[in-house]
Amino acid sequence: MTVSSTGTRGETVPTVPSASANPAVDAVDVTALLERGRALSTPELRAAVDRLAAPMDTVAAYHFGWIDAQGRPADGDGGKAVRPALALLSAEAAGAAAEVGVPGAVAVELVHNFSLLHDDLMDGDEQRRHRDTVWKVHGPAQAILVGDALFALANEVLLELGTVEAGRATRRLTTATRKLIDGQAQDISYEHRERVTVEECLEMEGNKTGALLACAVSIGAVLGGADDRTADTLEAYGYHLGLAFQAVDDLLGIWGDPDATGKQTWSDLRQRKKSLPVVAALAAGGPASTRLGELLAADAKSNDFDSFSEAEFATRAALIEEAGGREWTSQEARRQHTIAIEALDAVDMPEKIRAQLTALADFVVVRKR
């Protein structure tokens, strides 16, 4: 595997060839898998959102990109639909039809968007998917209320199935949600700490991102009647895929192209996030690491941090790269990607489904947004 790391913005994503060197993996149409996930889950997702009382239904529709800020129909960017695609594939991995996984796909997507609404408010993010965030348009109160409502809907969607499998799926979803919230709490607390260990950062990202991806890739299988051993193994794939996903996201949070990410330049540096590149750079030692630590310590005490120039953020990004934080994070993304693929070996599933899960993992690690 090779890594693209030229020192310029927008060229930081690890390049990962097909993990198995299997022609079946190379032949998978990932775009079609994502489109299938979106096509099967969106009608049910819209139906769930329609249950909300006004104006929460309208606010949620804006968040999902179905309408614009004036309430007019829109065809906004609703995200990559990786989680719905995984939920449908997990049902097929258990020998069920993809449609069996649709309630799981919808529930996971509702929880994911609950977290986005709250995260944007807590982080002060004004842009998501190239549009103003909900709190910016509709106010903080609506962002909180709609986020809470989406979480409640997620549980309704599963529990109203009324089956034993639905109960098992709901337990996995609520556990994943609790871990996701744990991760967000850790993320916020780390912003105010001078130093965070790599192990702490990985634990936080495993909670914040890995837990819900792990749930996505097991929930369809559970709804399809899979036993706990199969579901747990699929969760291991999803958990490590989530860590790979987040490592790439951390790279994009510093060096990503704003036209592709939909966020400000140096986004994570502006928010003082202790993301993997930052933590790895601080742990590396050496002159660049020491200087970076001094600057970040001063930043934490600064009263005019929000007025920093682009050059000041660029200096910090350059020090992170010089200290090795960028390269280490790229390597960690590849390592977690490999662990995820290897986890699939323990699950008896159709080879076509194995190839599709592998191809989706490749897509996650080479994505540019």
C-alpha positions in Angstrom: 0.0 0.0 0.0 1.1 3.5 -0.7 0.3 6.8 0.9 -0.3 10.1 -0.7 1.3 12.8 1.4 2.6 15.7 -0.6 2.3 18.4 1.9 -0.5 20.2 0.0 -4.1 20.5 1.1 -6.6 18.1 -0.4 -4.1 15.3 -1.1 -3.9 13.5 2.2 -6.0 10.4 1.8 -4.3 7.0 2.1 -4.3 5.1 -1.2 -5.4 1.5 -0.5 -5.5 -1.0 -3.3 -8.1 -3.8 -3.0 -7.3 -5.6 0.2 -7.6 -9.1 -1.1 -6.2 -8.5 -4.6 -9.4 -10.4 -5.6 -10.9 -9.6 -9.0 -14.3 -10.0 -7.4 -13.6 -7.0 -5.1 -12.3 -4.9 -8.0 -15.4 -5.6 -9.9 -17.8 -4.4 -7.2 -19.7 -1.2 -8.1 -19.5 0.6 -4.8 -21.6 3.5 -6.1 -24.4 1.1 -6.9 -24.2 -0.3 -3.3 -24.4 3.2 -1.8 -27.3 4.1 -4.2 -29.2 0.9 -3.2 -28.8 1.7 0.4 -30.1 5.2 -0.1 -32.9 4.1 -2.4 -34.2 1.5 0.0 -33.8 3.4 3.2 -34.9 7.0 2.2 -38.6 6.4 1.7 -38.8 4.8 5.2 -36.5 7.6 6.6 -38.9 10.2 5.2 -41.9 8.4 6.6 -40.3 8.4 10.1 -39.4 12.1 9.9 -43.0 12.8 8.8 -44.2 11.6 12.3 -42.5 14.6 13.9 -44.6 17.5 15.1 -44.1 20.9 13.3 -41.8 22.6 13.0 -39.4 19.7 13.8 -40.5 17.8 10.7 -39.4 20.8 8.6 -36.2 21.3 10.4 -35.3 17.6 10.0 -36.2 17.7 6.3 -33.8 20.7 6.0 -31.0 18.8 7.8 -31.4 15.8 5.5 -31.3 18.1 2.4 -34.8 17.4 1.3 -35.8 21.1 1.4 -33.9 24.4 1.5 -33.9 27.0 4.2 -37.1 28.6 2.7 -38.9 25.2 2.7 -38.7 24.6 -1.0 -37.9 21.1 -2.3 -34.2 20.5 -2.7 -31.9 17.8 -3.8 -29.2 18.3 -1.2 -26.3 16.1 -0.3 -27.6 13.6 2.2 -24.2 12.0 2.8 -22.5 9.0 1.4 -25.1 6.4 2.8 -22.3 4.1 3.9 -24.2 3.0 7.0 -27.4 2.1 5.2 -25.4 0.1 2.6 -23.6 -1.8 5.4 -26.9 -2.6 7.1 -28.4 -4.1 4.0 -25.2 -6.1 3.3 -25.2 -7.4 6.8 -28.7 -8.8 6.3 -27.5 -10.6 3.2 -24.4 -11.9 5.0 -26.9 -13.7 7.3 -28.7 -15.2 4.4 -31.7 -12.8 4.4 -32.9 -10.4 1.8 -31.4 -7.0 1.7 -34.9 -5.5 2.5 -34.8 -7.2 5.9 -32.1 -4.8 6.9 -34.0 -1.6 5.9 -35.4 -0.9 9.4 -31.9 -1.3 10.8 -30.5 1.0 8.1 -33.1 3.6 8.9 -32.6 3.4 12.7 -28.8 3.7 12.4 -29.2 6.7 10.0 -31.5 8.4 12.4 -29.0 8.0 15.3 -26.2 9.1 13.1 -28.0 12.3 12.2 -29.1 12.8 15.8 -25.4 13.0 16.6 -24.6 15.3 13.7 -27.2 17.8 14.8 -25.9 17.9 18.4 -22.2 17.8 17.3 -22.6 20.8 15.0 -24.0 22.8 17.8 -21.5 21.8 20.4 -18.6 22.3 18.0 -19.9 25.6 16.6 -19.8 24.2 13.0 -21.6 26.5 10.7 -21.4 24.4 7.5 -22.3 20.7 6.8 -22.6 19.2 3.3 -22.0 22.6 1.8 -25.0 24.2 3.6 -25.6 26.1 6.8 -26.1 23.8 9.7 -29.5 23.5 11.4 -28.5 25.5 14.5 -27.3 28.3 12.3 -30.6 28.4 10.3 -33.2 27.3 12.8 -31.5 28.0 16.1 -29.8 25.9 18.9 -33.1 24.9 20.5 -34.4 23.3 17.3 -31.1 21.5 16.7 -31.4 19.9 20.2 -35.0 19.0 20.0 -34.8 17.5 16.5 -31.7 15.5 17.4 -33.6 14.1 20.4 -36.6 13.3 18.3 -34.5 11.4 15.7 -33.0 9.2 18.5 -36.5 8.4 19.7 -37.7 7.6 16.2 -34.7 5.2 15.7 -36.0 3.1 18.6 -39.6 3.3 17.4 -38.7 2.1 13.9 -37.1 -1.1 15.3 -39.4 -1.8 18.3 -42.6 -1.5 16.3 -41.5 -4.6 14.3 -42.5 -6.5 17.4 -40.1 -9.4 16.9 -37.5 -11.0 19.1 -34.9 -10.0 16.5 -36.1 -6.4 16.7 -35.5 -6.4 20.5 -32.0 -7.7 20.0 -31.3 -5.1 17.3 -32.6 -2.3 19.6 -30.3 -3.4 22.4 -27.3 -3.2 20.0 -28.4 0.2 18.8 -28.9 1.7 22.2 -25.5 0.4 23.3 -23.8 1.9 20.3 -25.6 5.2 20.9 -24.4 5.3 24.5 -20.8 4.7 23.3 -21.2 7.4 20.6 -22.2 9.9 23.3 -19.3 8.7 25.5 -17.0 9.5 22.6 -18.4 12.9 22.0 -18.0 13.7 25.7 -14.4 12.5 25.6 -13.8 14.6 22.4 -15.0 17.8 24.1 -13.1 17.2 27.3 -9.9 16.6 25.3 -10.1 20.0 23.7 -9.4 21.5 27.1 -6.5 19.2 27.9 -2.9 20.1 27.0 -2.0 16.5 26.3 -4.0 13.4 25.2 -2.4 10.0 24.6 -2.7 8.1 21.4 -4.5 5.3 23.3 -7.1 7.8 24.7 -7.7 9.3 21.2 -8.2 5.9 19.7 -10.6 4.9 22.5 -12.6 8.2 21.9 -12.7 7.6 18.2 -13.7 4.0 18.6 -16.7 5.2 20.7 -17.6 8.2 18.6 -17.3 6.6 15.1 -16.5 2.9 15.4 -19.5 2.0 17.6 -22.2 3.1 15.2 -20.5 1.7 12.1 -20.1 -1.6 14.1 -23.8 -1.5 14.8 -24.7 -0.7 11.2 -22.9 -3.8 9.9 -24.5 -6.1 12.5 -28.0 -4.8 12.8 -29.2 -6.1 9.5 -27.8 -9.6 10.3 -29.6 -9.6 13.7 -32.9 -8.7 12.0 -32.2 -11.5 9.6 -31.9 -14.0 12.4 -28.1 -14.2 12.8 -26.7 -15.5 16.1 -24.7 -13.3 18.4 -21.4 -14.8 17.4 -22.0 -13.8 13.8 -23.3 -10.4 14.8 -20.3 -9.8 17.1 -17.8 -10.7 14.3 -19.5 -8.4 11.9 -19.3 -5.7 14.6 -15.6 -6.2 14.8 -15.3 -5.5 11.1 -17.4 -2.4 11.5 -15.6 -1.2 14.6 -12.2 -1.3 12.9 -13.6 0.2 9.7 -14.9 3.0 11.9 -11.5 3.7 13.2 -10.1 3.7 9.7 -12.9 6.0 8.6 -12.2 8.4 11.5 -8.5 8.4 10.9 -9.1 9.6 7.3 -11.6 12.1 8.6 -9.0 13.5 10.9 -6.6 13.9 8.0 -9.3 15.7 6.1 -10.1 17.8 9.1 -6.7 19.4 8.8 -5.6 19.1 5.2 -8.9 18.4 3.3 -10.0 20.6 0.5 -13.0 22.7 1.7 -14.6 22.3 -1.7 -14.8 18.6 -1.1 -15.3 18.5 2.7 -17.9 21.3 2.9 -16.0 22.7 6.0 -13.7 25.6 6.6 -9.9 25.3 6.0 -8.0 23.8 8.9 -11.4 22.9 10.4 -10.2 20.7 13.3 -7.3 23.1 14.2 -9.8 26.0 14.5 -11.8 23.8 17.0 -8.6 22.9 18.9 -9.5 19.2 18.4 -7.0 16.6 19.8 -7.4 14.5 16.7 -5.1 11.6 15.7 -2.6 13.7 13.7 -2.2 16.2 16.5 -1.9 13.6 19.3 0.6 11.5 17.3 2.7 14.6 16.5 2.8 15.6 20.1 3.8 12.1 21.2 6.5 11.8 18.6 9.1 14.0 20.3 11.7 16.2 18.5 11.9 19.9 17.7 8.7 20.1 15.6 6.7 18.2 18.3 8.1 20.4 21.0 7.3 23.6 19.1 3.8 22.4 18.3 3.2 21.7 22.0 4.3 25.2 22.9 2.0 26.8 20.3 -1.0 24.6 21.3 -0.5 25.4 25.0 -0.4 29.1 24.2 -3.5 28.7 22.0 -5.4 27.2 24.9 -4.8 30.3 26.9 -5.4 32.8 24.1 -8.3 35.2 24.2 -8.1 36.0 20.5 -7.8 32.5 19.0 -10.7 33.1 16.7 -8.9 35.9 15.0 -5.9 33.8 14.1 -4.7 34.2 10.5 -4.6 31.4 7.9 -0.8 31.5 8.1 -1.0 30.7 11.8 -3.1 27.7 11.2 -0.9 26.7 8.3 2.1 26.8 10.6 0.5 24.4 13.1 -0.5 22.1 10.3 3.1 22.1 9.0 4.5 21.3 12.4 2.1 18.4 12.7 3.3 17.0 9.4 7.0 17.6 10.2 6.6 15.8 13.5 5.1 12.8 11.7 1.5 13.1 12.7 0.1 13.1 9.2 2.1 10.0 8.1 1.3 8.1 11.3 -2.4 8.7 10.9 -2.3 7.5 7.3 -0.6 4.3 8.4 -3.1 3.9 11.2 -6.0 4.2 8.7 -4.4 1.4 6.6 -3.8 -0.8 9.7 -7.3 -0.5 10.9 -8.6 -1.2 7.4 -6.5 -4.4 7.3 -7.9 -5.6 10.7 -11.4 -4.9 9.5 -11.0 -7.0 6.3 -9.4 -9.8 8.3 -12.4 -10.0 10.6 -14.6 -11.0 7.7 -12.7 -14.3 7.5 -14.5 -15.6 10.5 -18.0 -15.2 9.0 -19.5 -17.8 6.7 -21.2 -15.7 4.0 -21.6 -15.7 0.2 -18.4 -14.6 -1.5 -20.3 -11.9 -3.3 -21.2 -10.3 -0.1 -17.7 -10.6 1.3 -16.3 -8.9 -1.8 -18.9 -6.1 -1.4 -18.0 -5.5 2.2 -14.3 -5.5 1.3 -14.9 -3.0 -1.5 -16.9 -0.7 0.8 -14.0 -0.8 3.3 -11.6 0.2 0.5 -14.0 3.1 -0.4 -14.1 4.3 3.1 -10.3 4.6 3.4 -9.7 6.2 0.0 -12.7 8.7 0.2 -11.9 12.3 -0.4 -14.9 13.7 1.5 
